[in-house]
Amino acid sequence: MNEHDLKLLINAQAIKRIQVHYAVMSQGYMVVADGKPLETSKGDTREFKTLDAAAKLLFKMGIADFAVKLKITS
């Protein structure tokens, strides 16, 4: 899901859960909406260097309530 698609789903109130996950491999963060990661225009997972950068994007889209997942649980 790219940023444009996410905005459309947010405006339609079709998103149930937004999370920011810590990406261990890239040592950064990624936005996950209803289990689907935010992607770049090339289809790669969009990565953020800081949690603050991911939060700023979500706030710009109108999302003020989201969960942060720092550790993978099994």
Backbone as a ProteinNet text record, in pm:
[ID]
protein_1_A
[PRIMARY]
MNEHDLKLLINAQAIKRIQVHYAVMSQGYMVVADGKPLETSKGDTREFKTLDAAAKLLFKMGIADFAVKLKITS
[TERTIARY]
85.8	0	90.6	66.4	147.4	79.3	147.7	97.6	-37.5	-55.4	-181.4	-296.9	-273.2	-376.2	-411.4	-309.5	-333.2	-418.6	-390	-469.9	-615.9	-637.9	-775.2	-848.6	-780.9	-843.3	-868.8	-779.3	-799.5	-920.4	-928.5	-1042.1	-1174.7	-1170.8	-1291.8	-1318.3	-1232.6	-1241	-1242.3	-1161.4	-1155.7	-1037.4	-954	-837.8	-875.1	-850.5	-884.7	-767.1	-644.3	-528.9	-405.3	-338.1	-211.6	-104.5	5.3	117.1	246.3	342.2	477.9	563	626.3	707.9	855.1	933.3	1078.2	1124.6	1197.4	1247.5	1390.9	1410.5	1540.2	1646.3	1612.4	1710.2	1763.5	1677.9	1721.4	1753.2	1726.6	1745	1671.3	1548.7	1462	1319	1224.2	1083.6	1002.1	889.8	798.8	655.6	571.7	430.5	353	266.9	185.2	38.4	-42.7	-185.7	-264.3	-339.1	-417.2	-332.8	-210.1	-122.2	-44	-64.4	6.3	104.8	231.5	329.7	312.8	347.6	350.4	467.2	444	546.1	584.4	701.4	745.6	677.1	697.6	636.9	693.8	812	873.5	828.2	747	695.9	779.1	885.6	966.3	901.1	926.6	873.9	937.9	854.5	906.5	963.1	1086.3	1154.2	1181.4	1172.2	1197.8	1315.1	1406.8	1523.9	1487.6	1384.4	1345.7	1196.1	1159	1018.2	947.2	1017.2	961.3	924.8	1007.7	979.8	853.3	836.2	715.3	592.8	606	494.8	455.5	552.1	522.5	440.7	475.7	399.1	255.5	238.5	103.7	24.1	86.6	18.7	-23	63.1	31.9	-89.9	-107.6	-221.7	-347.5	-335.6	-452.6	-463.8	-359.4	-359.1	-282.6	-350.6	-285.5	-279.7	-349.8	-355.4	-304.1	-188	-131.4	-48.2	-22.7	56.6	200.2	291.1	431.4	471	527.2	569.4	721.9	792.4	938.1	1001.1	928	983.1	887.6	943.2	863	833.4	705.5	667.3	626.3	656	619.5	518.4
-116.3	0	122.8	214.2	335.5	448.1	561	671.2	722.5	729.1	776.3	682.9	552.1	454.4	464.7	482.7	495	617.6	729.6	851.3	828.3	760.7	732.5	645.1	542.6	453.1	524.2	612.5	689.4	781.3	849.7	939.6	864.8	740.9	658.6	587.6	610.7	547.9	395.2	343.7	200	132.2	209.2	153.6	129.5	8.7	-25.5	-9.7	-35.9	-31.9	18.5	115.2	167.6	137.8	80.9	52.6	101.3	134.7	161	49.5	-28.4	-141.9	-105.2	-155.1	-144.1	-251.6	-211.2	-304.8	-342.2	-459.9	-503.4	-503	-551.6	-564	-429.1	-328.2	-196.6	-100.8	-144.2	-61.2	71.2	61.4	176.3	137.2	214.3	193.6	186.2	116	109	122.7	182.8	203.2	84.4	26.9	-87.9	-53.9	-60.3	-30.9	-158.2	-202.9	-326.7	-443.1	-453.6	-564.6	-547.2	-436.2	-413.6	-297.8	-319.1	-211.9	-101.3	18.7	131.7	109.6	132	104.2	228.7	224.2	330.7	310.8	404	391.3	272.2	224.6	108.2	-23.8	-18.1	-139.1	-190.1	-118.3	-156.1	-102.1	-166.6	-117.7	16.4	114.8	247.4	243.1	287.4	283.4	424.4	441.5	569.4	551	646.6	634.8	651	731.8	755.5	733.5	703.8	691.3	824.6	933.7	1066.6	1094.3	1050.2	1070.4	996.2	873.6	797.2	863.2	911	977.7	1106.5	1180.4	1305.4	1278.2	1172.1	1136.4	1101.5	1020.2	981.6	1102.9	1191.5	1312.2	1399.2	1408.6	1485.6	1427.2	1295.7	1228.9	1235	1289.3	1299.9	1190.4	1109.6	1001.5	1047.7	1052.1	1090.8	973.2	865.2	749.7	627	578.1	458.7	385.4	259.1	176	166.1	147.5	128.1	-11.5	-88.1	-224.2	-229.7	-241.1	-238.2	-375.9	-478	-612.1	-711.3	-803.2	-907.9	-1013.3	-1044.9	-1148.3	-1273.6	-1388.1	-1513.4	-1591.4
0	0	0	-94.7	-98.6	-19.6	-9.9	71.4	21.6	-109.2	-167.2	-128.1	-140.9	-104.1	44.1	127.6	271.3	301.7	235.9	256.6	219	106.4	62.8	164.3	214	312.1	445.3	484	606.8	591.6	478.7	454.5	449	402.7	396.9	529.4	627.7	759.5	748.5	656.7	632.1	701	769.3	839.7	985.4	1031.7	1170	1265.6	1215	1304.7	1231.1	1292	1240.3	1344.7	1299.5	1387.9	1323.8	1408	1362.2	1421.1	1333.4	1376.2	1364.7	1459	1447.8	1351.1	1247.8	1147	1182.9	1237.1	1287.2	1177.5	1060.6	952.4	905.9	901.1	853.2	967.3	1089.7	1208.9	1193.7	1147.8	1130.8	1163	1115	1146.5	1018.4	1026.3	912.4	963	879	910.9	856.1	940.4	900.3	926.2	821.8	831.9	805.1	904.7	894.2	841.9	890.2	854.7	726.3	654.9	528.7	544.8	509	524.8	420.7	460.8	368.2	272.8	143	42.6	-34.4	-95.4	-185.2	-320	-410.6	-544.1	-620.9	-580.9	-645.2	-585	-478.8	-417.4	-300.9	-264.7	-148.6	-22.4	90.2	217.2	249.5	280.7	315	455.8	470.7	599.3	648.4	778.8	843.9	939.2	941.5	1028.9	1175.4	1202.2	1341.8	1359.8	1482.5	1517.7	1497.3	1525.5	1508.2	1362.1	1269.6	1127.2	1084.3	1132.6	1101	1162.7	1286.8	1354.8	1283.2	1233.9	1161.2	1035.8	963.3	843	880.6	983.6	1025.1	1072.2	1146.5	1193.5	1075.1	974	852.3	780.2	790.8	728	813.7	933.4	1020.1	1123.6	1139	1237.1	1360.7	1472.9	1598.4	1695.2	1664.6	1753.4	1679.2	1720.4	1659.2	1763.9	1738.4	1830	1779.4	1871.9	1839.3	1884.4	1792.6	1822.9	1805.7	1917.9	1913.5	1909.3	1947.6	1954.8	1889.8	1815.8	1754	1860.5	1876.5	1971.9	1896.3	1955.2	1886.4	1964.2
[MASK]
++++++++++++++++++++++++++++++++++++++++++++++++++++++++++++++++++++++++++

